């Protein structure tokens, strides 16, 4: 322990050991000590010496340190010391802080030392896997040094470390967990680690993206304040750029995940844009680059168009245009915003239309395009800003014939407004200004207004310019050629290579594929001599490009010449070249264009990016035109007059042949159309026939169902009638059964009426009996002889009980008669009987009253029977009504079925007529098909098949 304290404090007694000796002793102590505390102190001492004695610690202690990582996993402190020591040995960042006095060789030697130790560490891939395992430790003293060490390894040997992590199970997932760490230091260093991990490896980029990296990074950016955030936002944006750049899969995932919409709040700037911090400028610059990555021209057209559509729909393009027109925005941010808007609208008609409608907040309001062009032709504006405006204008016109027409229209006499500045006026002003860069930019911008648009090339021929007072106006084409060929001032102004190159590119684009423009150009007698003179001269290196462009322009005049000018036909121009220049010399000068060093640079990408204004010579679209025309112009110049004539003859023959072939093709096309129409008619008729056949089959099945239902109803009705009335057998008709049932019901009604009459008669008999009862009561009051009369009365009451069956009124009458009889009996007994016999008469009267009570109860029973009979009668009447309604319904259904049968027969007849007409049409169509050469079945086979079908139909009808 004293030894370690001496090493650390520097107070060791005796002579001081060298650094290598001290490190060797410490390494021995690490390897031989059994106590964890001793090993920990030794590793801590190595850490303190690792920066000063980097070489010695790296060469002697690396194996021991790796062994510590493997064996002492339980002690986080010693793990942290070991990881810090390895980081100090491998990392080269500390060397960047050296004094300026140290030379580059020392720095290079230090870098080589870091690479050497990195190679030593990764010789065994298990060391990297071990480091990934240690990153799972949550202890800060282990995790943070592990993150820094792995980052340093990736900086030194990125591809090798990436390969090891890629094949390691859950290797990328472990590193993604660093973004979720609550400790900002680890999270921020985790961002740096992922930046190094995702560089140039598409497979790891995809894995990181699908580990929900976009969501986490955008959340961190929002939490840190978006564009107003600090260095953490910058790190997140750099990682996003790594994930998205040149990775179509991740770009599609980013778009499909609706992450483009979350970018809109980044570009919300206020009215006061002064005092932007350097970090905010950096953040916003990276955000704009992220947008450009999604809509870069190098992406697939479909993916770019989809992203452009999403950016317009979510309002991102509108937000960018707001920044574009805002005041106080830093110049580099404004330049990058212009480039971003350019690529967002490039080739998208909807976005281009929106950009055309944007106005600058000026008084009066001006279109944004006009304001941008004013900056482009202003020589006091920064060079990069002017290039950005030119790129924006090119993107606005790319595949936008509507926009091209609007720009050209501002140059036409009928649309010029003297009170406002238009895009055409700015372009003309820049084209003829004293600034060569403005000349070049205006010429290229105007050329893009004519790109692949024959209509606008012809319209631009109408543009007239007023050169000076008192002189007639000249055409724009004439003025461009005048700058190249006439006047001392014009020659001096046009002597600049950049101006002449711009004008020549404009003229080549203008007259290519436009014979009318070629004729207008050749009509000026000075143009061809000027071109031949320029091509034939032996000029310096700087003028070679101008010679090549003049050769290209003259070649276009030959190739697109319609021979309308007698003095400048194709043949005469070729003879002129052969005499004045020489064919080989002409082709050699033409090749000067593609051999120029700036040509290949411009052909790489659409955006004009140049290190200096002097190198701004070629346009990307013009390089495509040169590549397209160089070969055909060379062939056209080398052809002799005889070959030309033969070619003309062959061309005429081919044209005639093509016309004949075209006529035949049109005839065949018409016949094909007619044949196709006939086939469609046949198909339609066949389908109609099938539908009609299906309809017939369906109707036949419905008729059969109706027949079956009709028979079932007929049998059911017959059975019901047979069960109710026991009348005719099963073979009787429905009408007969209905009449029978009605007759039976009428008979039942008559029988009920007879019973009613019988009851009325019985009621009359009852009245007579009651009258006799009255007389019998009177006789009983007179003497004993009334006993036989009472017996007779009882017999008559018994007869009445058996006869009377119904009448409710009878009970009331009997009660009234009983009361009357009692009253009379009392009166009679008081008048006729003496007082001595009153007791005997009272007994007889009591007996009579008991008999009358029995008669009353019997009458009550008869009343109930009469009620039952009335109810049964009402039920019979209901059944009669129901039967009558059933008969009416059946009669209606019968009539309906008969009507359906008649309609079905009519439809069958109509269908047969349609089938006959169809057979005639099919026969005529087959004849026409035979005339056209198509193979058709014989008529005999068709007749046989038709006969068979007719027989089948007749059989079905009979069935």
Rosetta blueprint (number, residue, H / E / L):
1 X L
2 X H
3 X H
4 X H
5 X H
6 X H
7 X H
8 X H
9 X H
10 X L
11 X L
12 X L
13 X L
14 X L
15 X L
16 X L
17 X L
18 X L
19 X H
20 X H
21 X H
22 X H
23 X H
24 X H
25 X H
26 X H
27 X H
28 X H
29 X H
30 X H
31 X H
32 X H
33 X L
34 X L
35 X L
36 X H
37 X H
38 X H
39 X H
40 X H
41 X H
42 X H
43 X H
44 X H
45 X H
46 X H
47 X H
48 X H
49 X H
50 X L
51 X L
52 X L
53 X L
54 X H
55 X H
56 X H
57 X H
58 X H
59 X H
60 X H
61 X H
62 X H
63 X H
64 X H
65 X H
66 X H
67 X H
68 X H
69 X H
70 X H
71 X H
72 X L
73 X L
74 X L
75 X L
76 X H
77 X H
78 X H
79 X H
80 X H
81 X H
82 X H
83 X H
84 X H
85 X H
86 X H
87 X H
88 X H
89 X H
90 X H
91 X L
92 X L
93 X H
94 X H
95 X H
96 X H
97 X H
98 X L
99 X L
100 X L
101 X L
102 X L
103 X L
104 X H
105 X H
106 X H
107 X H
108 X H
109 X H
110 X H
111 X H
112 X H
113 X H
114 X H
115 X H
116 X H
117 X H
118 X H
119 X H
120 X H
121 X H
122 X L
123 X L
124 X L
125 X H
126 X H
127 X H
128 X H
129 X H
130 X H
131 X H
132 X H
133 X H
134 X H
135 X L
136 X L
137 X L
138 X L
139 X L
140 X H
141 X H
142 X H
143 X H
144 X H
145 X H
146 X H
147 X H
148 X H
149 X H
150 X H
151 X H
152 X H
153 X H
154 X H
155 X H
156 X H
157 X L
158 X H
159 X H
160 X H
161 X H
162 X H
163 X H
164 X H
165 X H
166 X H
167 X H
168 X L
169 X L
170 X L
171 X H
172 X H
173 X H
174 X H
175 X H
176 X H
177 X H
178 X H
179 X H
180 X H
181 X L
182 X L
183 X L
184 X H
185 X H
186 X H
187 X H
188 X H
189 X H
190 X H
191 X H
192 X H
193 X H
194 X H
195 X H
196 X H
197 X H
198 X L
199 X L
200 X L
201 X L
202 X H
203 X H
204 X H
205 X H
206 X H
207 X H
208 X H
209 X H
210 X H
211 X H
212 X H
213 X H
214 X H
215 X H
216 X H
217 X H
218 X H
219 X H
220 X H
221 X H
222 X H
223 X H
224 X L
225 X L
226 X H
227 X H
228 X H
229 X L
230 X L
231 X H
232 X H
233 X H
234 X H
235 X H
236 X H
237 X H
238 X H
239 X H
240 X H
241 X H
242 X H
243 X H
244 X H
245 X L
246 X L
247 X L
248 X H
249 X H
250 X H
251 X H
252 X H
253 X H
254 X H
255 X H
256 X H
257 X L
258 X L
259 X L
260 X L
261 X H
262 X H
263 X H
264 X H
265 X H
266 X H
267 X H
268 X L
269 X L
270 X L
271 X L
272 X L
273 X L
274 X L
275 X L
276 X L
277 X L
278 X H
279 X H
280 X H
281 X H
282 X H
283 X H
284 X H
285 X H
286 X H
287 X H
288 X H
289 X H
290 X H
291 X H
292 X H
293 X H
294 X H
295 X L
296 X L
297 X L
298 X L
299 X L
300 X L
301 X H
302 X H
303 X H
304 X H
305 X H
306 X H
307 X H
308 X H
309 X H
310 X H
311 X H
312 X H
313 X H
314 X L
315 X L
316 X H
317 X H
318 X H
319 X H
320 X H
321 X H
322 X H
323 X H
324 X H
325 X H
326 X L
327 X L
328 X L
329 X L
330 X L
331 X H
332 X H
333 X H
334 X H
335 X H
336 X H
337 X H
338 X H
339 X H
340 X H
341 X H
342 X H
343 X H
344 X H
345 X H
346 X L
347 X L
348 X L
349 X H
350 X H
351 X H
352 X H
353 X H
354 X H
355 X H
356 X H
357 X H
358 X L
359 X E
360 X E
361 X L
362 X L
363 X L
364 X L
365 X L
366 X E
367 X E
368 X H
369 X H
370 X H
371 X H
372 X H
373 X H
374 X H
375 X H
376 X H
377 X L
378 X L
379 X L
380 X L
381 X L
382 X L
383 X H
384 X H
385 X H
386 X H
387 X H
388 X H
389 X H
390 X H
391 X H
392 X H
393 X H
394 X H
395 X H
396 X H
397 X H
398 X L
399 X L
400 X L
401 X H
402 X H
403 X H
404 X H
405 X H
406 X H
407 X H
408 X H
409 X H
410 X L
411 X L
412 X L
413 X H
414 X H
415 X H
416 X L
417 X L
418 X L
419 X L
420 X L
421 X L
422 X L
423 X H
424 X H
425 X H
426 X H
427 X H
428 X H
429 X H
430 X H
431 X H
432 X L
433 X L
434 X L
435 X L
436 X H
437 X H
438 X H
439 X H
440 X H
441 X H
442 X H
443 X H
444 X H
445 X H
446 X H
447 X H
448 X H
449 X H
450 X H
451 X L
452 X L
453 X L
454 X H
455 X H
456 X H
457 X H
458 X H
459 X H
460 X H
461 X L
462 X L
463 X L
464 X E
465 X E
466 X L
467 X L
468 X L
469 X L
470 X L
471 X L
472 X L
473 X L
474 X E
475 X E
476 X H
477 X H
478 X H
479 X H
480 X H
481 X H
482 X H
483 X H
484 X H
485 X H
486 X L
487 X L
488 X H
489 X H
490 X H
491 X H
492 X H
493 X H
494 X H
495 X L
496 X L
497 X H
498 X H
499 X H
500 X H
501 X H
502 X H
503 X H
504 X H
505 X H
506 X H
507 X H
508 X H
509 X H
510 X H
511 X H
512 X L
513 X L
514 X L
515 X H
516 X H
517 X H
518 X H
519 X H
520 X H
521 X H
522 X H
523 X H
524 X L
525 X H
526 X H
527 X H
528 X H
529 X H
530 X H
531 X H
532 X H
533 X H
534 X H
535 X H
536 X H
537 X L
538 X L
539 X L
540 X L
541 X L
542 X L
543 X L
544 X H
545 X H
546 X H
547 X H
548 X H
549 X H
550 X H
551 X H
552 X H
553 X H
554 X H
555 X H
556 X H
557 X H
558 X H
559 X H
560 X L
561 X L
562 X L
563 X L
564 X L
565 X L
566 X H
567 X H
568 X H
569 X L
570 X H
571 X H
572 X H
573 X H
574 X H
575 X H
576 X H
577 X H
578 X H
579 X H
580 X H
581 X L
582 X L
583 X H
584 X H
585 X H
586 X H
587 X H
588 X H
589 X H
590 X H
591 X L
592 X H
593 X H
594 X H
595 X H
596 X L
597 X H
598 X H
599 X H
600 X H
601 X H
602 X H
603 X L
604 X L
605 X L
606 X L
607 X L
608 X L
609 X L
610 X L
611 X L
612 X L
613 X H
614 X H
615 X H
616 X L
617 X L
618 X L
619 X L
620 X H
621 X H
622 X H
623 X H
624 X H
625 X H
626 X H
627 X H
628 X H
629 X H
630 X H
631 X H
632 X H
633 X H
634 X H
635 X H
636 X H
637 X H
638 X H
639 X L
640 X L
641 X H
642 X H
643 X H
644 X H
645 X H
646 X H
647 X H
648 X H
649 X H
650 X H
651 X H
652 X H
653 X H
654 X H
655 X H
656 X H
657 X H
658 X H
659 X H
660 X H
661 X H
662 X H
663 X H
664 X H
665 X H
666 X H
667 X H
668 X H
669 X H
670 X H
671 X H
672 X H
673 X H
674 X H
675 X H
676 X H
677 X H
678 X H
679 X H
680 X H
681 X H
682 X H
683 X H
684 X H
685 X H
686 X H
687 X H
688 X H
689 X H
690 X H
691 X H
692 X H
693 X H
694 X H
695 X H
696 X H
697 X H
698 X H
699 X H
700 X H
701 X H
702 X H
703 X H
704 X H
705 X H
706 X H
707 X H
708 X H
709 X H
710 X H
711 X H
712 X H
713 X H
714 X H
715 X H
716 X H
717 X H
718 X H
719 X H
720 X H
721 X H
722 X H
723 X H
724 X H
725 X H
726 X L
727 X L
728 X L
729 X L
730 X L
731 X L
732 X L
733 X L
734 X H
735 X H
736 X H
737 X H
738 X H
739 X H
740 X H
741 X H
742 X H
743 X H
744 X H
745 X H
746 X H
747 X H
748 X H
749 X H
750 X H
751 X H
752 X H
753 X H
754 X H
755 X H
756 X H
757 X H
758 X H
759 X H
760 X H
761 X H
762 X H
763 X H
764 X H
765 X H
766 X H
767 X H
768 X H
769 X H
770 X H
771 X H
772 X H
773 X H
774 X H
775 X H
776 X H
777 X H
778 X H
779 X H
780 X H
781 X H
782 X H
783 X L
784 X L
785 X L
786 X H
787 X H
788 X H
789 X H
790 X H
791 X H
792 X H
793 X H
794 X H
795 X H
796 X H
797 X H
798 X H
799 X H
800 X H
801 X H
802 X H
803 X H
804 X L
805 X L
806 X L
807 X L
808 X L
809 X H
810 X H
811 X H
812 X H
813 X H
814 X H
815 X H
816 X H
817 X H
818 X H
819 X H
820 X H
821 X H
822 X H
823 X H
824 X H
825 X H
826 X H
827 X H
828 X H
829 X H
830 X H
831 X H
832 X H
833 X L
834 X L
835 X H
836 X H
837 X H
838 X H
839 X H
840 X H
841 X H
842 X H
843 X H
844 X H
845 X H
846 X H
847 X H
848 X H
849 X H
850 X H
851 X H
852 X H
853 X H
854 X H
855 X H
856 X H
857 X H
858 X H
859 X H
860 X H
861 X H
862 X H
863 X H
864 X H
865 X H
866 X H
867 X H
868 X H
869 X H
870 X H
871 X H
872 X H
873 X H
874 X H
875 X H
876 X H
877 X H
878 X H
879 X H
880 X H
881 X H
882 X H
883 X H
884 X H
885 X H
886 X H
887 X H
888 X H
889 X H
890 X H
891 X H
892 X H
893 X H
894 X H
895 X H
896 X H
897 X H
898 X H
899 X H
900 X H
901 X H
902 X H
903 X H
904 X H
905 X H
906 X H
907 X H
908 X H
909 X H
910 X H
911 X H
912 X H
913 X H
914 X H
915 X H
916 X H
917 X H
918 X H
919 X H
920 X H
921 X H
922 X H
923 X H
924 X H
925 X H
926 X H
927 X H
928 X H
929 X H
930 X H
931 X H
932 X L
933 X L
934 X L
935 X L
936 X L
937 X L
938 X L
939 X H
940 X H
941 X H
942 X H
943 X H
944 X H
945 X H
946 X H
947 X H
948 X H
949 X H
950 X H
951 X H
952 X H
953 X H
954 X H
955 X H
956 X H
957 X H
958 X H
959 X L
